[in-house]
Amino acid sequence: MNDRIRDLVESGTDNGLLPGSSISEPDLALIDALQSAPRAPWSHIGRAIGVDATTAARRWERLRADGSAWLTAYASARLATIGFVEIRCRPRFIDAVSAAAVELPWVIGVEETAGDFDLLISAGAADLPTLGRWVRDDIGGLRGIRSARMRVGITLFGEGGDWRMRALPPAQRAELSTPRASSRTAYGARGLTRLSPVDQALVTALHADARMSYTELGAAAGVSEHTARRRVDRLLREGDVVIRCDFAYSLAGLSTLVVYGMQVPQAQLASTGSALARLAQVRLCSAVSGRHSLMTHVLLHGLSGIGPFEKMLADRFPALEIKDRAVVLRTPKRVGWLLDERGRAVGRIPLGPLRP
């Protein structure tokens, strides 16, 4: 372990390598490298983490095979209208409602929570009418639901594709990719822009394995390798598709995910949201509709981390008010991937198109 990482771990100021991790330090570094450059050649990945290409590829295959980490892709926020649905259920129906929501291809993620609601469902569609209709028809009528309240995403400041493990020193990470610009964008900024059928086929294939070769991608989409390469490069260059390396949080020592509802003065919303998104602990930060202006997902290495994190927020953002907090008990589905009790990937439901 290099001195920088050791100092960060001992001081508790970073959540790159945390106590309680059951993933080795070299594997954490590999995940970090793939978060920075998910489709980089194994020779580049290996050089960044100090191993040869064969070793890097072999380590990744082991992580992927046991569900500890995976690479996936999906349409970016600029193409989608996103809703966060807070559901309260009768206790004995929580599992049934969760299981039904998991099966829906337009449901991006499902989290079972302890707080003012029992389930948080993330959903995506091409526009507000479609999103509202899907939520009303497919979720609203499920047996056992007491109430369902949806917050619509307005501005995305940072999401899982931006988050980094921080197991690599900045210099090594810089070898893999150029510094990323802020992901701040308005949800659905491209309005009714739709991926073409070929583009959708490519994204669907990348959702299963974001390192799939261009030859395999072309075969999956029914186009040539050259066309697949050109289209994927364009989708990534224009920011229409996000590729990210995901992992089982608890295996990396990140045992606690907290969903916050926050309020800040409107004049400070953009600056606060952008600053929050840069914090090491923040996995998602969005401006949303409803009585709370910000929804923020935070990864911590235990319930004991909640107090120190909130104190840090109070010190750094005096105008910010925490209006609600929900601790995630379990995540059955994340960006289309089905997870077990420890957060390992055990299956996948391809995300559906943004339109019916």
Summary of the structure (lengths in Angstrom):
residues: 356
radius of gyration: 19.7
end to end distance: 49.7
largest distance: 55.1
contacts: 1178
relative contact order: 0.18
helix: 38%
strand: 27%
